[in-house]
Amino acid sequence: MRYFSIEGCLYSGQAEIIPIKPETDNAGVGNAGKELVESKAASVHNYYLITKFFHMEKIVSRGIIDSYFAKLKNNLDIDVAIVGGGPSGLVAAYYLAKAGKKVALFDRKLAPGGGMWGGAMMFNDIIVQEEAMPIVRELGVSYRAYEQGTYVMDSVHTTSALIYQATKAGATLFNCYTVEDVVFKNERVAGVVVNWAPVQREGMHVDPLTIMAKAVLDGTGHDCEVSRTVARKNGIRLNTPTGDVIGERSLSVEEGERTTVENTKEVYPGLYVSGMAANGVSGSFRMGPIFGGMLMSGKKTAELILEALQ
Ligand SMILES: Cc1cc2nc3c(=O)[nH]c(=O)nc-3n(C[C@H](O)[C@H](O)[C@H](O)COP(=O)(O)OP(=O)(O)OC[C@H]3O[C@@H](n4cnc5c(N)ncnc54)[C@H](O)[C@@H]3O)c2cc1C
């Protein structure tokens, strides 16, 4: 049994107070309503009140369900589907949304942000080089100048700033979603096939849903999951030296940073790659916890997609 004060209910608008005569049958009113009314009302008023509760529990559940399903329905047919909420995906989402495109980003983790949260070996700071600083400044990230044209920033602060700015610009973020395949139509990538990440992890036989998109961005990091799936399943050649996903090479910071941006491109009609996925498909180096290349790759992808969608 739950009790609310009548004054509180009136004040917060959670209840509807209806004056009635004492002998009136309180038909249609739940027990909780009756008890509240009878014990309180006599001391305050000369007549009984019927209080209809708008149970807060129901409002919370209904609010979430209404809002979530409206959001999902609104994103069934979009301009750009971004797979992976690492730094490159988030920056791409920010610039695309800022340009007015309908963008949804899917990440299988509860907390998007990819490999940026942990800095290096869980030392939660990252390095960004001068070339990428205009992006850092535009996103309002705090930083400190370090040596040789590099800057240090807190990785948790930076990651949350990217998430905040991308969503604030209008991108919709779906976490706990795995993109398990693409929609392949008329010899181009035309959308993504999504399922709950735990469904995939548990190996449950549950069919996915589809999201149609004019462009799909593979920002899945080292594993280049989307590009790999497209190449493996459709007997097509990607725009890479071998026509397939080559796989990343070992660590070389400057080379890796340069090629991350160079390899950011459309690898198949409708399918773009950014960040480590760009280096992975083209067989370039990884680079460790320097993140300027990832940010610049995200911005470059957004520019390429915007140009293509014009
Ligand atoms: C968890 C993690 C830890 C890392 N730790 C280190 C490290 O310690 N040192 C280092 O040098 N580099 C590390 N990296 C890589 C490094 O962080 C990357 O160089 C950089 O973060 C790459 O950025 P990105 O934009 O390519 O995407 P990433 O940061 O790699 O993020 C990719 C995102 O895609 C999501 N994703 C992948 N596949 C799917 C899918 N099918 N559906 C939906 N979402 C998907 C992942 O959940 C992830 O959030 C790590 C990457 C990850 C993901």
The ligand as an SDF file (V2000), in Angstrom:
LIG
                    3D

 53 58  0  0  0  0  0  0  0  0999 V2000
   37.7620   -1.6610  -26.0600 C   0  0  0  0  0  0  0  0  0  0  0  0
   38.9810   -1.1440  -26.8040 C   0  0  0  0  0  0  0  0  0  0  0  0
   40.1860   -1.0270  -26.1170 C   0  0  0  0  0  0  0  0  0  0  0  0
   41.3180   -0.5380  -26.7790 C   0  0  0  0  0  0  0  0  0  0  0  0
   42.4710   -0.4300  -26.0870 N   0  0  0  0  0  0  0  0  0  0  0  0
   43.5900    0.0080  -26.7080 C   0  0  0  0  0  0  0  0  0  0  0  0
   44.7940    0.1370  -26.0260 C   0  0  0  0  0  0  0  0  0  0  0  0
   44.8670   -0.1530  -24.8280 O   0  0  0  0  0  0  0  0  0  0  0  0
   45.9030    0.5750  -26.7130 N   0  0  0  0  0  0  0  0  0  0  0  0
   45.8510    0.9030  -28.0460 C   0  0  0  0  0  0  0  0  0  0  0  0
   46.8600    1.2820  -28.6410 O   0  0  0  0  0  0  0  0  0  0  0  0
   44.6960    0.8220  -28.6870 N   0  0  0  0  0  0  0  0  0  0  0  0
   43.5740    0.3870  -28.0750 C   0  0  0  0  0  0  0  0  0  0  0  0
   42.3940    0.2970  -28.7300 N   0  0  0  0  0  0  0  0  0  0  0  0
   42.3490    0.8180  -30.0250 C   0  0  0  0  0  0  0  0  0  0  0  0
   42.4820    2.3080  -30.0030 C   0  0  0  0  0  0  0  0  0  0  0  0
   41.7630    2.7990  -28.9620 O   0  0  0  0  0  0  0  0  0  0  0  0
   42.0830    2.7570  -31.3070 C   0  0  0  0  0  0  0  0  0  0  0  0
   43.2360    3.1040  -31.9880 O   0  0  0  0  0  0  0  0  0  0  0  0
   41.0750    3.9100  -31.3690 C   0  0  0  0  0  0  0  0  0  0  0  0
   40.2340    3.9440  -30.2710 O   0  0  0  0  0  0  0  0  0  0  0  0
   40.3400    3.6150  -32.6090 C   0  0  0  0  0  0  0  0  0  0  0  0
   39.2760    4.4330  -32.7380 O   0  0  0  0  0  0  0  0  0  0  0  0
   38.1420    4.0150  -33.7260 P   0  0  0  0  0  0  0  0  0  0  0  0
   37.3670    5.2370  -33.9840 O   0  0  0  0  0  0  0  0  0  0  0  0
   38.7160    3.2890  -34.8830 O   0  0  0  0  0  0  0  0  0  0  0  0
   37.2170    3.0150  -32.9340 O   0  0  0  0  0  0  0  0  0  0  0  0
   37.4560    2.1460  -31.6310 P   0  0  0  0  0  0  0  0  0  0  0  0
   37.9090    2.9830  -30.5060 O   0  0  0  0  0  0  0  0  0  0  0  0
   38.2630    0.9540  -31.9580 O   0  0  0  0  0  0  0  0  0  0  0  0
   35.9530    1.7350  -31.2980 O   0  0  0  0  0  0  0  0  0  0  0  0
   35.2190    0.8540  -32.0840 C   0  0  0  0  0  0  0  0  0  0  0  0
   33.8470    0.7340  -31.4960 C   0  0  0  0  0  0  0  0  0  0  0  0
   33.0690   -0.0680  -32.3510 O   0  0  0  0  0  0  0  0  0  0  0  0
   32.2420   -0.8910  -31.5770 C   0  0  0  0  0  0  0  0  0  0  0  0
   31.9110   -2.0420  -32.4210 N   0  0  0  0  0  0  0  0  0  0  0  0
   32.7730   -2.9130  -33.0030 C   0  0  0  0  0  0  0  0  0  0  0  0
   32.1230   -3.7740  -33.7660 N   0  0  0  0  0  0  0  0  0  0  0  0
   30.8050   -3.4460  -33.6690 C   0  0  0  0  0  0  0  0  0  0  0  0
   29.6200   -3.9780  -34.2410 C   0  0  0  0  0  0  0  0  0  0  0  0
   29.6400   -5.0130  -35.0890 N   0  0  0  0  0  0  0  0  0  0  0  0
   28.4340   -3.4220  -33.9140 N   0  0  0  0  0  0  0  0  0  0  0  0
   28.3830   -2.3730  -33.0640 C   0  0  0  0  0  0  0  0  0  0  0  0
   29.4770   -1.8300  -32.5070 N   0  0  0  0  0  0  0  0  0  0  0  0
   30.6660   -2.3620  -32.8110 C   0  0  0  0  0  0  0  0  0  0  0  0
   33.0490   -1.2210  -30.3470 C   0  0  0  0  0  0  0  0  0  0  0  0
   32.2200   -1.5440  -29.2550 O   0  0  0  0  0  0  0  0  0  0  0  0
   33.8150    0.0690  -30.1280 C   0  0  0  0  0  0  0  0  0  0  0  0
   33.1440    0.9310  -29.2300 O   0  0  0  0  0  0  0  0  0  0  0  0
   41.2450   -0.1830  -28.1370 C   0  0  0  0  0  0  0  0  0  0  0  0
   40.0330   -0.3070  -28.8050 C   0  0  0  0  0  0  0  0  0  0  0  0
   38.9070   -0.7770  -28.1440 C   0  0  0  0  0  0  0  0  0  0  0  0
   37.6020   -0.8870  -28.8680 C   0  0  0  0  0  0  0  0  0  0  0  0
  1  2  1  0
  2  3  1  0
  2 52  2  0
  3  4  2  0
  4  5  1  0
  4 50  1  0
  5  6  2  0
  6  7  1  0
  6 13  1  0
  7  8  2  0
  7  9  1  0
  9 10  1  0
 10 11  2  0
 10 12  1  0
 12 13  2  0
 13 14  1  0
 14 15  1  0
 14 50  1  0
 15 16  1  0
 16 17  1  0
 16 18  1  0
 18 19  1  0
 18 20  1  0
 20 21  1  0
 20 22  1  0
 22 23  1  0
 23 24  1  0
 24 25  2  0
 24 26  1  0
 24 27  1  0
 27 28  1  0
 28 29  2  0
 28 30  1  0
 28 31  1  0
 31 32  1  0
 32 33  1  0
 33 34  1  0
 33 48  1  0
 34 35  1  0
 35 36  1  0
 35 46  1  0
 36 37  1  0
 36 45  1  0
 37 38  2  0
 38 39  1  0
 39 40  1  0
 39 45  2  0
 40 41  1  0
 40 42  2  0
 42 43  1  0
 43 44  2  0
 44 45  1  0
 46 47  1  0
 46 48  1  0
 48 49  1  0
 50 51  2  0
 51 52  1  0
 52 53  1  0
M  END
$$$$
